[in-house]
Amino acid sequence: MTEPLSLCLESNHLECASLLLQCGADVNQQYFLGYEINLLSFENHNSLELILKHGANPDALSRSG
């Protein structure tokens, strides 16, 4: 994960992630292993909640399904 939004979400910098989302960052960005929502840890509740509020697809599948 090297995209700015991914880095913010992964390191729990929610203010930064929120600003990126307000400026149009794509919460449904597809990566090699899946979508943004697939790359977050389930323990990272705050980041998951943030991207879901901004339209992340909760049904997005990872590369392995």
CNS distance restraints for C-alpha pairs under 8 A (distance, minus, plus):
assign (resid   1 and name CA) (resid   6 and name CA) 5.89 0.50 0.50
assign (resid   1 and name CA) (resid   7 and name CA) 6.69 0.50 0.50
assign (resid   1 and name CA) (resid  39 and name CA) 7.95 0.50 0.50
assign (resid   2 and name CA) (resid   6 and name CA) 6.58 0.50 0.50
assign (resid   2 and name CA) (resid   7 and name CA) 6.30 0.50 0.50
assign (resid   3 and name CA) (resid   7 and name CA) 6.23 0.50 0.50
assign (resid   4 and name CA) (resid   8 and name CA) 6.24 0.50 0.50
assign (resid   5 and name CA) (resid   9 and name CA) 6.13 0.50 0.50
assign (resid   5 and name CA) (resid  17 and name CA) 5.64 0.50 0.50
assign (resid   5 and name CA) (resid  20 and name CA) 6.58 0.50 0.50
assign (resid   5 and name CA) (resid  21 and name CA) 7.86 0.50 0.50
assign (resid   5 and name CA) (resid  25 and name CA) 6.96 0.50 0.50
assign (resid   6 and name CA) (resid  10 and name CA) 5.88 0.50 0.50
assign (resid   6 and name CA) (resid  36 and name CA) 6.99 0.50 0.50
assign (resid   7 and name CA) (resid  11 and name CA) 6.14 0.50 0.50
assign (resid   8 and name CA) (resid  12 and name CA) 5.94 0.50 0.50
assign (resid   8 and name CA) (resid  13 and name CA) 4.83 0.50 0.50
assign (resid   8 and name CA) (resid  14 and name CA) 6.64 0.50 0.50
assign (resid   8 and name CA) (resid  16 and name CA) 6.35 0.50 0.50
assign (resid   8 and name CA) (resid  17 and name CA) 5.38 0.50 0.50
assign (resid   9 and name CA) (resid  13 and name CA) 6.06 0.50 0.50
assign (resid   9 and name CA) (resid  14 and name CA) 6.49 0.50 0.50
assign (resid   9 and name CA) (resid  17 and name CA) 6.26 0.50 0.50
assign (resid   9 and name CA) (resid  40 and name CA) 7.60 0.50 0.50
assign (resid   9 and name CA) (resid  47 and name CA) 5.54 0.50 0.50
assign (resid  10 and name CA) (resid  40 and name CA) 6.58 0.50 0.50
assign (resid  10 and name CA) (resid  44 and name CA) 7.98 0.50 0.50
assign (resid  10 and name CA) (resid  47 and name CA) 7.77 0.50 0.50
assign (resid  12 and name CA) (resid  44 and name CA) 7.71 0.50 0.50
assign (resid  12 and name CA) (resid  46 and name CA) 7.70 0.50 0.50
assign (resid  12 and name CA) (resid  47 and name CA) 6.58 0.50 0.50
assign (resid  13 and name CA) (resid  17 and name CA) 6.27 0.50 0.50
assign (resid  14 and name CA) (resid  18 and name CA) 5.86 0.50 0.50
assign (resid  14 and name CA) (resid  46 and name CA) 7.77 0.50 0.50
assign (resid  14 and name CA) (resid  47 and name CA) 6.78 0.50 0.50
assign (resid  14 and name CA) (resid  50 and name CA) 7.85 0.50 0.50
assign (resid  15 and name CA) (resid  19 and name CA) 6.31 0.50 0.50
assign (resid  16 and name CA) (resid  20 and name CA) 6.33 0.50 0.50
assign (resid  17 and name CA) (resid  21 and name CA) 6.17 0.50 0.50
assign (resid  18 and name CA) (resid  22 and name CA) 6.15 0.50 0.50
assign (resid  18 and name CA) (resid  50 and name CA) 7.59 0.50 0.50
assign (resid  19 and name CA) (resid  23 and name CA) 6.27 0.50 0.50
assign (resid  20 and name CA) (resid  24 and name CA) 6.44 0.50 0.50
assign (resid  20 and name CA) (resid  25 and name CA) 5.42 0.50 0.50
assign (resid  21 and name CA) (resid  25 and name CA) 4.65 0.50 0.50
assign (resid  21 and name CA) (resid  26 and name CA) 7.12 0.50 0.50
assign (resid  21 and name CA) (resid  27 and name CA) 7.66 0.50 0.50
assign (resid  21 and name CA) (resid  54 and name CA) 7.34 0.50 0.50
assign (resid  27 and name CA) (resid  36 and name CA) 6.10 0.50 0.50
assign (resid  27 and name CA) (resid  37 and name CA) 7.58 0.50 0.50
assign (resid  27 and name CA) (resid  51 and name CA) 6.07 0.50 0.50
assign (resid  27 and name CA) (resid  54 and name CA) 7.02 0.50 0.50
assign (resid  27 and name CA) (resid  55 and name CA) 6.81 0.50 0.50
assign (resid  27 and name CA) (resid  56 and name CA) 5.19 0.50 0.50
assign (resid  28 and name CA) (resid  35 and name CA) 5.96 0.50 0.50
assign (resid  28 and name CA) (resid  36 and name CA) 6.02 0.50 0.50
assign (resid  28 and name CA) (resid  37 and name CA) 7.53 0.50 0.50
assign (resid  28 and name CA) (resid  55 and name CA) 7.83 0.50 0.50
assign (resid  28 and name CA) (resid  56 and name CA) 5.52 0.50 0.50
assign (resid  28 and name CA) (resid  57 and name CA) 6.60 0.50 0.50
assign (resid  29 and name CA) (resid  35 and name CA) 5.67 0.50 0.50
assign (resid  29 and name CA) (resid  36 and name CA) 5.93 0.50 0.50
assign (resid  30 and name CA) (resid  34 and name CA) 5.69 0.50 0.50
assign (resid  30 and name CA) (resid  35 and name CA) 4.41 0.50 0.50
assign (resid  30 and name CA) (resid  36 and name CA) 6.73 0.50 0.50
assign (resid  31 and name CA) (resid  35 and name CA) 5.66 0.50 0.50
assign (resid  31 and name CA) (resid  36 and name CA) 7.41 0.50 0.50
assign (resid  32 and name CA) (resid  63 and name CA) 7.25 0.50 0.50
assign (resid  33 and name CA) (resid  38 and name CA) 7.94 0.50 0.50
assign (resid  33 and name CA) (resid  39 and name CA) 7.64 0.50 0.50
assign (resid  33 and name CA) (resid  62 and name CA) 5.96 0.50 0.50
assign (resid  33 and name CA) (resid  63 and name CA) 5.02 0.50 0.50
assign (resid  33 and name CA) (resid  64 and name CA) 7.81 0.50 0.50
assign (resid  34 and name CA) (resid  38 and name CA) 5.81 0.50 0.50
assign (resid  34 and name CA) (resid  39 and name CA) 6.96 0.50 0.50
assign (resid  34 and name CA) (resid  60 and name CA) 7.85 0.50 0.50
assign (resid  34 and name CA) (resid  61 and name CA) 6.49 0.50 0.50
assign (resid  34 and name CA) (resid  62 and name CA) 4.07 0.50 0.50
assign (resid  34 and name CA) (resid  63 and name CA) 5.12 0.50 0.50
assign (resid  35 and name CA) (resid  39 and name CA) 6.58 0.50 0.50
assign (resid  35 and name CA) (resid  60 and name CA) 6.66 0.50 0.50
assign (resid  35 and name CA) (resid  61 and name CA) 7.28 0.50 0.50
assign (resid  35 and name CA) (resid  62 and name CA) 6.49 0.50 0.50
assign (resid  36 and name CA) (resid  40 and name CA) 6.92 0.50 0.50
assign (resid  36 and name CA) (resid  56 and name CA) 7.94 0.50 0.50
assign (resid  37 and name CA) (resid  48 and name CA) 6.94 0.50 0.50
assign (resid  37 and name CA) (resid  51 and name CA) 7.52 0.50 0.50
assign (resid  37 and name CA) (resid  56 and name CA) 6.81 0.50 0.50
assign (resid  37 and name CA) (resid  57 and name CA) 7.53 0.50 0.50
assign (resid  37 and name CA) (resid  58 and name CA) 7.22 0.50 0.50
assign (resid  37 and name CA) (resid  60 and name CA) 7.45 0.50 0.50
assign (resid  38 and name CA) (resid  60 and name CA) 7.38 0.50 0.50
assign (resid  38 and name CA) (resid  61 and name CA) 7.11 0.50 0.50
assign (resid  38 and name CA) (resid  62 and name CA) 5.78 0.50 0.50
assign (resid  40 and name CA) (resid  44 and name CA) 6.75 0.50 0.50
assign (resid  40 and name CA) (resid  47 and name CA) 7.77 0.50 0.50
assign (resid  40 and name CA) (resid  48 and name CA) 7.16 0.50 0.50
assign (resid  42 and name CA) (resid  48 and name CA) 7.67 0.50 0.50
assign (resid  44 and name CA) (resid  48 and name CA) 6.31 0.50 0.50
assign (resid  45 and name CA) (resid  49 and name CA) 5.99 0.50 0.50
assign (resid  46 and name CA) (resid  50 and name CA) 6.16 0.50 0.50
assign (resid  47 and name CA) (resid  51 and name CA) 6.35 0.50 0.50
assign (resid  48 and name CA) (resid  52 and name CA) 6.11 0.50 0.50
assign (resid  49 and name CA) (resid  53 and name CA) 6.14 0.50 0.50
assign (resid  50 and name CA) (resid  54 and name CA) 6.47 0.50 0.50
assign (resid  51 and name CA) (resid  55 and name CA) 6.42 0.50 0.50
assign (resid  51 and name CA) (resid  56 and name CA) 5.41 0.50 0.50
assign (resid  52 and name CA) (resid  56 and name CA) 4.68 0.50 0.50
assign (resid  52 and name CA) (resid  57 and name CA) 7.15 0.50 0.50
assign (resid  52 and name CA) (resid  58 and name CA) 7.21 0.50 0.50
assign (resid  61 and name CA) (resid  65 and name CA) 5.15 0.50 0.50
